[in-house]
Amino acid sequence: MKGGLYAVATAVLLGTAAAGPTNEHSYARKAFQALMRVDEAAAVENATCGPTTTYSTSYGEATLIQPPSLQTVALNSFTTSSALVASTSTPRSLSLPLPSFSIVTAHPSSSLVSVVASSVSLASSSGSSAPLVTGSKWCITYSPYTSTGACMTSSVIASDVASIAAKGFSSIRLYSTDCDGLSAVTSAAVAHGLKLVLGIYISDAGIADAQDQVSDIINQFEGDYSMVEMVVVGNEAIFNSFCSGAELAAFILSVKATLQTAGYTGPVTTTEPMSTLQANTAELCDVLDVVGANIHAFFNSDITAAQAGAFVSSSMEELATYCPGDKEVWNLETGWPGAGDANGRAVPGQREQQVAIAAIVAAAGGKSVISSFTNELWKAEGDLGVEQSWGCGHLFGQGSART
């Protein structure tokens, strides 16, 4: 990861820069270029700098301001540590408020604006103990499958759950009950005081094939559902044409009745992309105890990594309007891929993932399920080559996260 960022920084920053206070804006501009992709840096290099200049980057809008004696760089898309100040003394340092990025130093007397590599810590190691993303966290998705799709052993699951707890999450979202994952995850979660968001997965085999998962849940908890936060029936089942809205609504009612008879009194819901849920509110709203959606900023081609948090927050506000009765809303799957092909302004990658996840956690971490604990190599890559690459557990430090 280090090589990728610094190769760009070196290519951009080498050049002639005249010394002197009148070139403060130029130094700040070159320092800021160190955090841009090559195409963005080239655009800034050719821009005309005034006393106040705004640039559009993969991190959102950035403004360079030139007061008489200070150089300020403000990243408008971040609400914390929003101002960066460098004095007119030599050398000048700009402290950048992007997660785990370094100090960038401008040397007025030389032709080089350098990036101090020793203090940069990007998401490159799954074994890092220091969290690269901090803030309020609730839940992370977990699937008990190896890279080939086989079932993981209970010892591996126990280790993973311990790592999730160490990273500060309070809950784990499961998509189904297969692979003995429900039993193994539940046992480990009890040991670490974690709660569960349970899933009843509807596949291309249809609703009838999902019935046994209801029995699995009842048999696992035997009337004590104190660690179950909610039950999610289906995951994008309508979107994937595995069932209709009316069929899903009927199944949710059946699941609720069966679970209530077995002693479960918590919320039951489903989750779909926002547009799919909105198109099926007439069928679904009456049967949902809470309203959930999978809110993925990456699949909106106009949204950059830095804008992911704002996108999630505004989407949740919109979600709250879908069903009458002031039902509570939850973002039941969200994240950013660490590899794959670009979707317009939505660019996958390790640094982009770190920026996006940090923004999502800051904006809505307490109401969002982060996807996912590790990369899921058993999946098909998908149209943009991203479906395997949502693993982000390593960003939260403390303990291992398999890649």
Protein Blocks (a to p, Z undefined) as FASTA:
>chain_A
ZZmmmmmmmmmmgccddedjklmmmmmmmmmmmmpcfklmmmmmmpccdfbdcdddfkbc
cdddddfkbccdddfkbcghkbccddfbdcdddddfbehiacddddfkbcbdcddfklgc
cdfbfkbfbdfbgcjdfbdcddfbdfkopacdfklmmmmmmmmmmnopabdcdfbfghhl
mmmmmmmmmmnopacdddddddfkojmlmmmmmmmmmmmnnopaklpmbdcehehklmno
pacfklmmmmmmmmmmmmmmnopabdcdddddfklmmmmmmmmmmmpmbdcddddfklpm
kbcfklmmmmmmmmmmmmmmmpghiiacddfbgcddfbdcdehjaccdfklmmmmmmmmm
mmmmmmcccddfbdcfkbcebjnopmmmmccklmnggiiadZZ
